[in-house]
């Protein structure tokens, strides 16, 4: 278990996703598996932050996937983002984030199942 609580930042325009996680509607959060996130393990706590608002969740399961396609073999697009229904929509969402296409190619994705 990690000593430090890892912070997961949300942009203001993604407050709906932040709130869906808080309410327990969205149970899987993904990030590029960069050095900051790749060591998160089950049992760790993560702090989710959107503007001045924050809460913590416990990681039930953490798994690294080499690509979006590999991630989609385990999870449906709507598990990752309730507004996305297809693999293309999810891929387009990831590619809309700054430098995410390159980060995913280099580091893969980590999926965090949250309790």
C-alpha positions in Angstrom: 0.0 0.0 0.0 1.3 3.5 -0.9 2.0 5.9 2.0 1.0 9.0 0.1 -2.6 9.6 -1.1 -2.5 10.1 -4.8 -4.5 13.1 -6.1 -6.8 12.7 -9.1 -7.5 16.2 -10.5 -10.7 16.9 -12.5 -11.2 19.9 -14.8 -14.2 22.1 -14.0 -15.8 21.0 -17.3 -15.7 17.4 -16.0 -17.5 18.1 -12.7 -20.3 15.8 -13.8 -17.8 12.8 -13.9 -16.4 13.9 -10.5 -19.9 14.0 -9.0 -20.8 10.6 -10.6 -17.8 9.0 -8.9 -18.8 10.7 -5.6 -22.3 9.3 -5.9 -21.0 5.8 -6.7 -22.6 5.9 -10.2 -19.2 5.8 -12.0 -17.0 3.1 -10.3 -14.0 3.0 -12.8 -11.6 5.9 -13.2 -8.8 5.8 -15.7 -5.6 7.7 -16.1 -2.5 7.4 -18.3 -0.3 5.0 -16.4 2.5 7.6 -15.9 4.9 7.3 -13.0 2.5 9.3 -10.8 -0.3 6.8 -11.1 1.2 3.4 -12.1 1.9 2.2 -8.5 -1.6 2.7 -7.2 -2.8 -0.7 -5.8 -6.0 -2.1 -4.3 -6.5 -0.9 -0.8 -4.9 2.5 -1.5 -6.9 5.7 -1.0 -7.1 8.3 -3.7 -8.2 11.9 -3.3 -10.4 13.3 -6.1 -10.3 17.0 -6.6 -12.4 19.4 -8.7 -11.8 23.1 -8.1 -12.1 23.6 -4.3 -14.1 20.4 -3.8 -12.5 17.1 -2.8 -13.3 13.6 -1.4 -11.4 10.3 -1.0 -12.2 6.8 -2.3 -10.6 3.5 -1.7 -9.2 1.6 -4.7 -10.9 -1.9 -4.9 -8.8 -2.9 -7.9 -6.1 -1.4 -10.1 -5.0 -2.7 -13.4 -2.7 -1.4 -16.2 -3.7 -1.9 -19.8 -1.3 -1.4 -22.7 -3.9 0.4 -24.9 -7.4 1.7 -25.1 -8.3 -1.5 -27.1 -6.9 -3.7 -24.3 -8.9 -1.7 -21.7 -12.1 -2.2 -23.8 -11.7 -5.9 -23.6 -12.5 -5.7 -19.9 -14.7 -2.6 -19.6 -17.5 -1.0 -21.6 -17.1 2.6 -22.7 -19.9 3.6 -20.3 -18.0 2.1 -17.4 -15.3 4.6 -18.0 -17.5 7.6 -18.9 -21.3 7.3 -18.6 -21.6 9.7 -21.6 -19.6 7.5 -24.0 -21.3 4.5 -25.6 -18.8 3.4 -28.3 -15.1 2.6 -28.5 -14.7 5.5 -31.0 -16.4 8.0 -28.6 -14.1 6.8 -25.7 -11.0 7.0 -27.9 -12.0 10.5 -29.1 -12.4 11.5 -25.5 -8.9 10.4 -24.5 -7.4 12.0 -27.6 -9.1 15.3 -26.6 -7.0 15.6 -23.5 -3.7 17.4 -23.9 -0.8 15.0 -24.8 -3.0 11.9 -23.9 -2.5 10.1 -27.1 1.2 10.1 -26.6 1.0 9.3 -22.9 -1.2 6.3 -23.5 1.1 5.0 -26.3 4.1 5.4 -24.0 2.6 4.3 -20.6 -0.7 2.6 -21.2 -3.7 3.2 -19.0 -4.5 2.4 -15.4 -8.1 1.5 -14.5 -9.0 2.1 -10.9 -12.1 0.4 -9.6 -13.3 2.6 -6.7 -15.4 1.5 -3.7 
